[in-house]
Amino acid sequence: MRRILTCLLLSLALPASAQIYKYTDANGNTVFTNQPPQGVAAQPVELPPTNTVEAQAPTPPAASDNGETTTEAPYRLLQLSDLPSAEALRANDGTFSVGVELEPRLASNHRLRLLLDGQPYGQPSNVPRLQLTNIDRGEHSLAVEVLSGDQPIQQSATVMFAVQRVNTSSPALRPPPAKPKPAP
């Protein structure tokens, strides 16, 4: 009984590789179909073979001279951009953004995360423009790392920069004292 059922199911799969036909209808339109119409001269269409791509086996990490396995950095270029090199960064509220230059493009399974003063900062992102918020004034170090899952796989060079913010306790920013009202 099982053999008969299997043969029936296999015979149903045969029309999936059916022939395609081409003909011109009464209005002059070209029509493609899998069943030739009655009384119309339909021509079979020969399709080229479909393209196939064989899966490539992943290359194992290379072994170094001392027997340890090492992996090459996946990005030839990984660096921060849009940070001033000589002067201080003016950000009165401590909010600014930095760019990340990458070559090649960021892989779909990788994310970028900033390292501010050596500590992870913010959520990992796949966007090469990262924002920092409410950064204290003074000198800081900043780098960007590439994550695969939660594991860092590559890190940029560390950049030093200074943030300049307005000091809100400055006398120039205080409101003027209220003037006393004259007595009647």
ChimeraX attribute file (.defattr): number of C-alpha atoms within 10 A of each C-alpha:
attribute: neighborCount
match mode: 1-to-1
recipient: residues
	/A:1	5
	/A:2	7
	/A:3	8
	/A:4	9
	/A:5	10
	/A:6	10
	/A:7	10
	/A:8	11
	/A:9	11
	/A:10	11
	/A:11	11
	/A:12	9
	/A:13	10
	/A:14	9
	/A:15	10
	/A:16	9
	/A:17	8
	/A:18	10
	/A:19	14
	/A:20	16
	/A:21	18
	/A:22	18
	/A:23	18
	/A:24	14
	/A:25	11
	/A:26	8
	/A:27	6
	/A:28	8
	/A:29	9
	/A:30	10
	/A:31	11
	/A:32	16
	/A:33	14
	/A:34	15
	/A:35	12
	/A:36	17
	/A:37	13
	/A:38	7
	/A:39	6
	/A:40	11
	/A:41	12
	/A:42	18
	/A:43	13
	/A:44	15
	/A:45	13
	/A:46	9
	/A:47	8
	/A:48	6
	/A:49	6
	/A:50	5
	/A:51	5
	/A:52	6
	/A:53	5
	/A:54	5
	/A:55	6
	/A:56	6
	/A:57	6
	/A:58	6
	/A:59	6
	/A:60	9
	/A:61	11
	/A:62	12
	/A:63	11
	/A:64	10
	/A:65	7
	/A:66	6
	/A:67	8
	/A:68	9
	/A:69	11
	/A:70	11
	/A:71	11
	/A:72	10
	/A:73	11
	/A:74	14
	/A:75	16
	/A:76	10
	/A:77	14
	/A:78	21
	/A:79	18
	/A:80	22
	/A:81	14
	/A:82	11
	/A:83	18
	/A:84	14
	/A:85	12
	/A:86	9
	/A:87	11
	/A:88	16
	/A:89	19
	/A:90	16
	/A:91	17
	/A:92	17
	/A:93	14
	/A:94	17
	/A:95	15
	/A:96	18
	/A:97	12
	/A:98	17
	/A:99	16
	/A:100	19
	/A:101	16
	/A:102	14
	/A:103	11
	/A:104	11
	/A:105	10
	/A:106	17
	/A:107	12
	/A:108	8
	/A:109	9
	/A:110	17
	/A:111	20
	/A:112	24
	/A:113	22
	/A:114	26
	/A:115	18
	/A:116	19
	/A:117	15
	/A:118	12
	/A:119	11
	/A:120	15
	/A:121	17
	/A:122	15
	/A:123	10
	/A:124	18
	/A:125	15
	/A:126	16
	/A:127	12
	/A:128	16
	/A:129	15
	/A:130	20
	/A:131	12
	/A:132	14
	/A:133	13
	/A:134	11
	/A:135	17
	/A:136	16
	/A:137	19
	/A:138	12
	/A:139	13
	/A:140	16
	/A:141	14
	/A:142	21
	/A:143	23
	/A:144	25
	/A:145	21
	/A:146	25
	/A:147	19
	/A:148	15
	/A:149	11
	/A:150	10
	/A:151	10
	/A:152	14
	/A:153	16
	/A:154	16
	/A:155	19
	/A:156	18
	/A:157	12
	/A:158	17
	/A:159	18
	/A:160	16
	/A:161	18
	/A:162	19
	/A:163	20
	/A:164	19
	/A:165	18
	/A:166	13
	/A:167	11
	/A:168	10
	/A:169	8
	/A:170	8
	/A:171	9
	/A:172	9
	/A:173	10
	/A:174	9
	/A:175	7
	/A:176	8
	/A:177	6
	/A:178	6
	/A:179	6
	/A:180	6
	/A:181	6
	/A:182	5
	/A:183	4
	/A:184	3
